[in-house]
Amino acid sequence: MIEQRPAFMACKNPGTGWRIDILWADGETEVIKGFITEHDAIKWISEHSAAWQESASPPR
């Protein structure tokens, strides 16, 4: 079976700041909040998403 990896996207919050939306292959979504700038969110994705995937499993 092929392992499906989630997609990570930096998204602007309605007010201020940024978040990361994580879309799993089964359609479930998780959110990581608390980023001040788009750069901060993108930097987190590039530096931490691989390790985060290893420790996380799709939500049930």
Residue pairs with C-beta under 8 A, 6 or more apart in sequence:
4 24
4 25
4 26
5 25
5 53
6 22
6 23
6 24
6 25
6 30
6 53
6 58
7 22
7 23
8 20
8 21
8 22
8 45
8 49
9 20
9 21
9 22
9 23
10 18
10 19
10 20
10 35
10 38
10 41
10 42
10 45
11 18
11 19
11 20
11 21
11 41
12 18
12 38
13 19
13 33
17 33
17 34
17 35
17 36
18 35
18 36
18 37
18 38
18 40
18 41
19 31
19 32
19 33
19 34
19 35
19 41
20 31
20 32
20 35
20 41
20 44
20 45
21 29
21 30
21 31
22 29
22 30
22 31
22 32
23 29
24 30
24 58
24 59
25 58
26 58
28 58
28 59
30 56
30 59
32 44
35 41
35 44
